[in-house]
Amino acid sequence: MPRSAFRHSTLRHVTLLAALLLIGLTQTANAQKFFSSDATIDYFVNGNAYVGYGNFNDLFNKTNGVSPSVSLVDSGDVAYDLSAYNSSLVTISGGGIGGDLYAEDSSRVNVRGGSVAGALYAAGDSRVSVSDGSIGGSLSAAGTSRVIVSGGSVGNALSAYDSSRLTISGGITGAVFAYDASVVNFRGGIVNGDLNALNGSVINVYGTELKAVLTNPNVNGSKRYTLSGKLTDGTSVNGKFLYVQNGGSAKFTLINIVSRPSVIHPVVGMGGKSLIARKRLRRI
């Protein structure tokens, strides 16, 4: 995913305002749906769904925001995008979203089934979990958001920006990119692509018998390490590449979990060097 795809929410906000102006001029009675109270979407929404505001003016001006709980179930579908605002709770257990899924502000979004045709974006201080279902596009985390992928599938890359945290413990995803001061925790699942640490980010890999061998000191400005061993769920990482950008403070840590559950032995890779820390640490 290009760095500009989800670097800040400013472009998203400007685009939203422009879209809302167009919606205000052209929408039909059934085209857009605003949710300001608890609801179950078990019907077809022929347009975008906005959770946390009651009407166009409130959303446009960011006034009178509320935080309802909204569920999308098997018999429900949203034709285009679904956006969650304020501290709203959105649970997707079935049905489909024809566009993108947005978690804004301090909203909570749980994907437990169903499908999202487009991408999933977590911004602000939102919390997102994906335990089942499918995301057809990419998944991006920004701001101070926290995203956990424990199941399901993500069709394209996973990217973490700013001070976000992304944990992967299951499921099937594309390549992983960590930017800025983000942290990615890789515990399990299948990543169909490389791991990439850039800027001042950190990638933590949890498992057993984990090793990293520097196999190329400069591939397009990054060191390339080849991993071996298993993740905590038993998935092999033999032959997987992990890239660390040269010239910055990006790094990775291999955390080998031993038989005693209170002890881990981390191996830190930074600037082409590795060292074994022997102090006792609590399992994260």
Sine and cosine of phi, psi and omega as CSV:
sin_phi,cos_phi,sin_psi,cos_psi,sin_omega,cos_omega
0.00,0.00,0.75,-0.66,0.05,-1.00
-0.87,0.49,0.54,-0.84,-0.03,-1.00
-0.86,0.51,-0.51,0.86,-0.05,-1.00
-0.98,0.22,-0.12,0.99,-0.11,-0.99
-0.90,0.43,-0.57,0.82,-0.01,-1.00
-0.47,-0.89,0.75,0.66,-0.08,-1.00
-0.97,0.26,-0.66,0.75,0.03,-1.00
-0.62,-0.79,0.28,-0.96,-0.02,-1.00
-1.00,0.03,-0.05,1.00,-0.06,-1.00
-0.87,0.49,-0.76,0.65,0.00,-1.00
-0.88,0.48,-0.64,0.77,0.04,-1.00
-0.86,0.51,-0.67,0.74,-0.04,-1.00
-0.92,0.38,-0.69,0.72,0.01,-1.00
-0.89,0.46,-0.69,0.72,0.01,-1.00
-0.89,0.46,-0.64,0.77,0.01,-1.00
-0.89,0.46,-0.70,0.71,-0.01,-1.00
-0.88,0.47,-0.67,0.74,0.02,-1.00
-0.89,0.45,-0.66,0.76,0.01,-1.00
-0.91,0.41,-0.63,0.77,-0.01,-1.00
-0.92,0.40,-0.59,0.80,0.07,-1.00
-0.88,0.48,-0.67,0.74,0.03,-1.00
-0.91,0.41,-0.66,0.75,0.01,-1.00
-0.87,0.49,-0.68,0.73,-0.03,-1.00
-0.87,0.49,-0.46,0.89,-0.01,-1.00
-1.00,0.03,-0.48,0.88,-0.19,-0.98
-0.87,-0.49,-0.14,0.99,-0.12,-0.99
-0.91,0.41,0.53,-0.85,0.16,-0.99
-0.99,-0.10,0.10,-1.00,-0.07,-1.00
-0.88,0.48,-0.44,0.90,-0.09,-1.00
-0.93,-0.38,0.17,0.98,-0.15,-0.99
-0.98,0.19,-0.67,0.74,-0.05,-1.00
-0.85,-0.53,0.56,-0.83,-0.05,-1.00
-0.81,-0.59,0.81,-0.58,0.05,-1.00
-0.95,-0.32,0.73,-0.68,-0.03,-1.00
-0.90,-0.44,0.92,-0.38,0.04,-1.00
-0.91,-0.41,0.06,1.00,0.07,-1.00
-0.58,-0.81,0.24,-0.97,-0.04,-1.00
-0.84,0.55,0.63,-0.77,-0.06,-1.00
-0.34,-0.94,0.37,-0.93,0.14,-0.99
-0.89,-0.46,0.82,-0.58,0.04,-1.00
-1.00,-0.01,0.99,-0.13,0.03,-1.00
-0.85,-0.52,0.51,0.86,-0.04,-1.00
-0.55,-0.83,0.03,-1.00,-0.03,-1.00
-1.00,-0.01,0.83,-0.55,0.12,-0.99
-0.99,-0.13,0.93,-0.36,-0.12,-0.99
-1.00,0.06,0.88,0.48,-0.02,-1.00
0.28,-0.96,-0.50,-0.86,0.05,-1.00
-1.00,0.00,0.43,-0.90,0.07,-1.00
-0.88,-0.48,0.79,-0.61,-0.02,-1.00
-0.88,-0.47,0.89,-0.46,-0.05,-1.00
-0.96,-0.28,0.88,-0.48,0.03,-1.00
0.84,-0.55,-0.07,1.00,0.07,-1.00
-0.65,-0.76,0.46,-0.89,-0.09,-1.00
-0.99,-0.10,-0.25,0.97,-0.05,-1.00
-0.30,-0.96,0.09,-1.00,-0.05,-1.00
-0.87,0.50,-0.73,0.69,-0.07,-1.00
-0.90,0.44,-0.66,0.75,0.01,-1.00
-0.90,0.44,-0.66,0.75,0.03,-1.00
-0.91,0.40,-0.70,0.72,-0.02,-1.00
-0.88,0.47,-0.66,0.75,-0.06,-1.00
-1.00,-0.09,-0.06,1.00,-0.04,-1.00
0.83,0.56,0.76,0.65,0.02,-1.00
-0.83,-0.56,0.40,-0.92,0.05,-1.00
0.83,0.55,0.63,0.78,0.03,-1.00
-0.94,0.33,0.60,-0.80,0.03,-1.00
-0.75,-0.66,0.08,-1.00,-0.09,-1.00
-0.70,-0.72,0.96,0.28,0.00,-1.00
-0.99,0.17,0.17,-0.98,0.13,-0.99
-0.96,-0.27,0.84,-0.55,-0.04,-1.00
-0.80,-0.61,0.73,-0.69,0.00,-1.00
-0.89,-0.45,0.67,-0.74,0.13,-0.99
-0.95,-0.31,0.87,-0.50,-0.11,-0.99
-0.90,-0.43,-0.01,-1.00,-0.15,-0.99
-0.79,0.61,-0.65,0.76,-0.08,-1.00
-1.00,0.07,0.10,0.99,-0.04,-1.00
-0.95,-0.32,0.47,-0.88,0.05,-1.00
-0.53,-0.85,0.57,-0.82,0.13,-0.99
-0.90,-0.44,0.83,-0.56,-0.12,-0.99
-0.90,0.44,-0.62,0.78,-0.08,-1.00
-0.84,-0.54,-0.85,-0.52,-0.08,-1.00
-1.00,0.01,0.43,-0.90,0.18,-0.98
-0.83,-0.56,0.80,-0.60,-0.05,-1.00
-0.82,-0.57,0.72,-0.69,0.03,-1.00
-0.93,-0.36,0.74,-0.67,-0.06,-1.00
-0.82,-0.57,0.18,-0.98,0.03,-1.00
0.84,0.54,-0.76,-0.65,0.04,-1.00
-0.93,-0.36,0.53,0.85,-0.02,-1.00
-0.90,0.45,0.42,-0.91,0.08,-1.00
-0.89,-0.46,0.85,-0.53,0.05,-1.00
-0.88,-0.48,0.82,-0.58,0.03,-1.00
-0.87,-0.49,0.82,-0.57,-0.01,-1.00
-0.92,-0.40,0.94,-0.35,-0.01,-1.00
-0.92,-0.38,-0.13,0.99,0.00,-1.00
-0.12,-0.99,-0.14,-0.99,-0.01,-1.00
0.96,0.27,-0.26,-0.96,-0.06,-1.00
-0.53,-0.85,0.47,-0.88,0.11,-0.99
-0.88,-0.47,0.85,-0.52,-0.10,-1.00
-0.98,0.21,-0.27,0.96,0.00,-1.00
-0.87,-0.49,-0.76,-0.65,-0.04,-1.00
-0.97,-0.23,0.30,-0.95,0.04,-1.00
-0.88,-0.48,0.82,-0.57,-0.05,-1.00
-0.88,-0.47,0.74,-0.67,0.16,-0.99
-0.92,-0.39,0.94,-0.35,-0.07,-1.00
-0.93,-0.37,0.22,-0.97,0.10,-0.99
0.82,0.57,-0.80,-0.59,0.03,-1.00
-0.93,-0.36,0.50,0.87,-0.04,-1.00
-0.94,0.33,0.29,-0.96,0.06,-1.00
-0.83,-0.55,0.78,-0.63,0.00,-1.00
-0.78,-0.62,0.83,-0.55,0.03,-1.00
-0.89,-0.45,0.88,-0.48,0.05,-1.00
-0.98,-0.22,0.95,-0.30,-0.06,-1.00
-0.91,-0.41,0.05,1.00,-0.02,-1.00
0.14,-0.99,-0.17,-0.99,0.01,-1.00
0.95,0.31,-0.26,-0.97,-0.06,-1.00
-0.57,-0.82,0.56,-0.83,0.13,-0.99
-0.87,-0.49,0.89,-0.46,-0.08,-1.00
-0.93,0.36,-0.56,0.83,-0.05,-1.00
-0.99,-0.15,-0.66,-0.75,-0.08,-1.00
-0.98,-0.21,0.21,-0.98,0.09,-1.00
-0.87,-0.49,0.81,-0.59,-0.01,-1.00
-0.86,-0.51,0.81,-0.59,0.08,-1.00
-0.93,-0.38,0.84,-0.54,-0.05,-1.00
-0.77,-0.63,0.04,-1.00,0.04,-1.00
0.86,0.52,-0.73,-0.68,0.03,-1.00
-0.92,-0.38,0.56,0.83,-0.05,-1.00
-0.95,0.31,0.28,-0.96,0.07,-1.00
-0.79,-0.62,0.79,-0.62,-0.06,-1.00
-0.75,-0.66,0.70,-0.71,0.12,-0.99
-0.77,-0.64,0.67,-0.74,0.07,-1.00
-0.84,-0.54,0.94,-0.35,-0.03,-1.00
-0.91,-0.42,-0.22,0.97,0.02,-1.00
-0.24,-0.97,0.01,-1.00,-0.02,-1.00
0.99,0.13,-0.18,-0.98,-0.06,-1.00
-0.65,-0.76,0.64,-0.77,0.15,-0.99
-0.93,-0.36,0.91,-0.42,-0.10,-0.99
-0.94,0.34,-0.53,0.85,-0.04,-1.00
-0.98,-0.20,-0.64,-0.77,-0.04,-1.00
-1.00,-0.08,0.13,-0.99,0.09,-1.00
-0.77,-0.63,0.79,-0.62,-0.04,-1.00
-0.76,-0.65,0.66,-0.75,0.06,-1.00
-0.86,-0.51,0.70,-0.71,0.00,-1.00
-0.61,-0.79,0.06,-1.00,-0.03,-1.00
0.91,0.42,-0.73,-0.69,0.08,-1.00
-0.93,-0.37,0.44,0.90,-0.01,-1.00
-0.91,0.42,0.36,-0.93,0.05,-1.00
-0.79,-0.62,0.79,-0.61,-0.04,-1.00
-0.79,-0.62,0.74,-0.67,0.07,-1.00
-0.85,-0.53,0.82,-0.58,0.10,-1.00
-0.92,-0.39,0.94,-0.34,-0.04,-1.00
-0.89,-0.45,-0.07,1.00,-0.01,-1.00
-0.13,-0.99,-0.12,-0.99,-0.02,-1.00
0.96,0.28,-0.34,-0.94,-0.03,-1.00
-0.60,-0.80,0.55,-0.84,0.11,-0.99
-0.83,-0.56,0.86,-0.51,-0.16,-0.99
-0.93,0.35,-0.51,0.86,-0.05,-1.00
-0.82,-0.57,-0.40,-0.92,-0.16,-0.99
-0.94,0.34,0.40,-0.91,0.18,-0.98
-0.95,-0.31,0.78,-0.63,-0.04,-1.00
-0.75,-0.66,0.68,-0.73,0.05,-1.00
-0.87,-0.49,0.75,-0.67,-0.04,-1.00
-0.81,-0.58,0.18,-0.98,0.10,-0.99
0.82,0.57,-0.80,-0.59,0.01,-1.00
-0.92,-0.38,0.49,0.87,-0.02,-1.00
-0.96,0.28,0.26,-0.97,0.05,-1.00
-0.79,-0.62,0.77,-0.64,-0.01,-1.00
-0.81,-0.58,0.85,-0.53,0.02,-1.00
-0.90,-0.44,0.78,-0.62,0.02,-1.00
-0.89,-0.46,0.91,-0.41,-0.01,-1.00
-0.83,-0.56,-0.02,1.00,0.00,-1.00
-0.08,-1.00,-0.05,-1.00,0.01,-1.00
1.00,0.09,-0.09,-1.00,0.01,-1.00
-0.81,-0.59,0.81,-0.58,-0.07,-1.00
-0.69,-0.72,0.11,-0.99,0.13,-0.99
-1.00,0.06,-0.28,-0.96,-0.02,-1.00
-0.88,0.48,0.33,-0.94,-0.05,-1.00
-0.88,-0.48,0.75,-0.66,0.03,-1.00
-0.81,-0.58,0.80,-0.60,0.08,-1.00
-0.91,-0.42,0.82,-0.58,-0.03,-1.00
-0.87,-0.50,0.20,-0.98,0.15,-0.99
0.83,0.56,-0.79,-0.62,0.01,-1.00
-0.95,-0.31,0.45,0.89,-0.03,-1.00
-0.97,0.26,0.30,-0.95,0.04,-1.00
-0.78,-0.63,0.77,-0.64,0.08,-1.00
-0.90,-0.43,0.81,-0.59,0.08,-1.00
-0.95,-0.30,0.89,-0.46,-0.05,-1.00
-0.94,-0.33,0.96,-0.28,-0.10,-1.00
-0.92,-0.39,-0.41,0.91,-0.05,-1.00
-0.08,-1.00,-0.04,-1.00,-0.03,-1.00
1.00,0.00,0.03,-1.00,-0.03,-1.00
-0.92,-0.40,0.87,-0.49,0.08,-1.00
-0.97,-0.25,0.93,-0.38,-0.02,-1.00
-1.00,0.03,0.96,0.30,-0.03,-1.00
0.34,-0.94,-0.13,-0.99,-0.06,-1.00
-1.00,-0.02,0.26,-0.96,0.16,-0.99
-0.98,-0.19,0.70,-0.71,-0.09,-1.00
-0.71,-0.70,0.88,-0.47,0.05,-1.00
-0.95,-0.30,0.84,-0.54,-0.05,-1.00
-0.77,-0.64,0.30,-0.95,0.02,-1.00
0.85,0.52,-0.86,-0.52,0.00,-1.00
-0.92,-0.38,0.46,0.89,-0.08,-1.00
-0.99,0.16,0.21,-0.98,0.02,-1.00
-0.73,-0.68,0.72,-0.70,0.15,-0.99
-0.90,-0.44,0.87,-0.49,0.06,-1.00
-0.98,-0.22,0.79,-0.62,0.02,-1.00
-0.91,-0.42,0.83,-0.55,-0.05,-1.00
-0.95,-0.30,0.68,-0.73,0.04,-1.00
0.16,-0.99,-0.49,-0.87,-0.01,-1.00
-0.75,-0.66,0.58,-0.82,0.02,-1.00
0.81,0.58,0.54,0.84,-0.02,-1.00
-0.97,0.24,0.71,-0.70,0.06,-1.00
-0.64,-0.77,0.44,-0.90,0.06,-1.00
-0.72,-0.70,0.80,-0.59,0.02,-1.00
-0.91,-0.42,0.80,-0.60,0.05,-1.00
-0.94,0.33,0.91,-0.41,-0.07,-1.00
-0.95,-0.32,-0.20,0.98,0.09,-1.00
-0.32,-0.95,0.86,-0.51,-0.08,-1.00
-0.97,0.25,-0.24,0.97,-0.04,-1.00
-0.42,-0.91,0.99,-0.15,0.12,-0.99
-0.89,-0.46,0.98,-0.21,-0.03,-1.00
0.80,0.60,0.66,0.75,0.07,-1.00
1.00,0.04,0.17,0.99,0.01,-1.00
-0.73,-0.69,0.54,-0.84,0.16,-0.99
-0.97,0.24,0.63,-0.78,0.04,-1.00
-0.93,-0.37,0.83,-0.56,0.08,-1.00
-0.94,-0.34,0.58,-0.82,0.09,-1.00
-0.95,-0.31,0.83,-0.56,-0.08,-1.00
-1.00,-0.03,0.39,-0.92,0.17,-0.99
-0.54,-0.84,0.30,-0.95,-0.03,-1.00
0.93,-0.38,-0.26,-0.97,-0.04,-1.00
-0.76,-0.64,0.52,-0.86,0.12,-0.99
-0.98,0.21,0.08,-1.00,-0.05,-1.00
-0.90,0.43,-0.40,0.92,0.04,-1.00
-1.00,-0.02,0.10,1.00,0.04,-1.00
1.00,-0.05,-0.07,1.00,0.01,-1.00
-0.93,0.36,0.74,-0.67,0.01,-1.00
-0.97,0.25,0.62,-0.78,0.13,-0.99
-0.90,-0.43,0.29,0.96,-0.01,-1.00
-0.84,0.54,0.82,-0.57,0.04,-1.00
1.00,0.10,-0.04,1.00,0.00,-1.00
-0.97,0.25,0.64,-0.77,-0.01,-1.00
-1.00,-0.05,0.64,-0.77,0.11,-0.99
-0.79,-0.61,0.84,-0.54,-0.05,-1.00
-0.96,-0.28,0.70,-0.72,0.05,-1.00
-0.84,-0.55,0.85,-0.52,-0.07,-1.00
-0.89,0.46,0.73,-0.68,0.07,-1.00
-0.97,0.26,0.49,-0.87,0.12,-0.99
0.99,0.12,0.01,1.00,0.03,-1.00
-0.84,-0.54,-0.28,-0.96,0.00,-1.00
-0.95,-0.32,0.25,0.97,0.04,-1.00
-0.89,0.45,0.52,-0.85,-0.01,-1.00
-0.39,-0.92,0.16,-0.99,0.11,-0.99
-0.72,-0.69,0.37,-0.93,0.04,-1.00
-0.73,-0.68,0.78,-0.63,0.12,-0.99
-0.99,-0.15,0.87,-0.50,-0.07,-1.00
-0.92,-0.39,0.98,-0.21,0.00,-1.00
-1.00,0.06,0.88,-0.48,-0.03,-1.00
-1.00,0.01,0.85,-0.52,-0.04,-1.00
-0.99,-0.13,-0.03,-1.00,-0.15,-0.99
-0.89,0.45,-0.60,0.80,0.05,-1.00
-0.98,0.21,0.89,-0.46,-0.16,-0.99
-0.91,0.42,-0.26,0.97,-0.03,-1.00
-1.00,-0.02,0.02,1.00,-0.10,-1.00
-0.84,-0.55,0.75,-0.66,0.14,-0.99
-0.75,-0.66,0.46,-0.89,0.03,-1.00
-0.87,-0.49,0.98,-0.20,-0.03,-1.00
-0.99,0.10,0.58,-0.81,0.12,-0.99
-0.88,-0.47,0.87,-0.49,-0.11,-0.99
-0.98,-0.22,0.76,-0.65,0.07,-1.00
-0.92,-0.40,0.84,-0.54,-0.04,-1.00
-0.44,-0.90,0.82,-0.58,0.05,-1.00
0.88,0.48,0.51,0.86,0.05,-1.00
1.00,0.09,0.01,1.00,-0.01,-1.00
-0.94,-0.34,0.49,-0.87,0.06,-1.00
-0.76,-0.65,0.56,-0.83,0.08,-1.00
-0.54,-0.84,0.46,-0.89,0.00,-1.00
-0.97,-0.25,0.86,-0.51,0.06,-1.00
-1.00,0.05,0.77,-0.64,-0.09,-1.00
-0.97,-0.23,0.02,1.00,-0.02,-1.00
-0.97,0.23,0.41,-0.91,0.00,-1.00
-0.99,0.17,0.72,-0.70,0.01,-1.00
-0.74,-0.67,0.49,-0.87,0.15,-0.99
-0.97,0.26,0.55,-0.83,0.10,-1.00
-0.91,0.41,0.71,-0.70,0.01,-1.00
-0.99,0.15,0.00,0.00,0.00,0.00
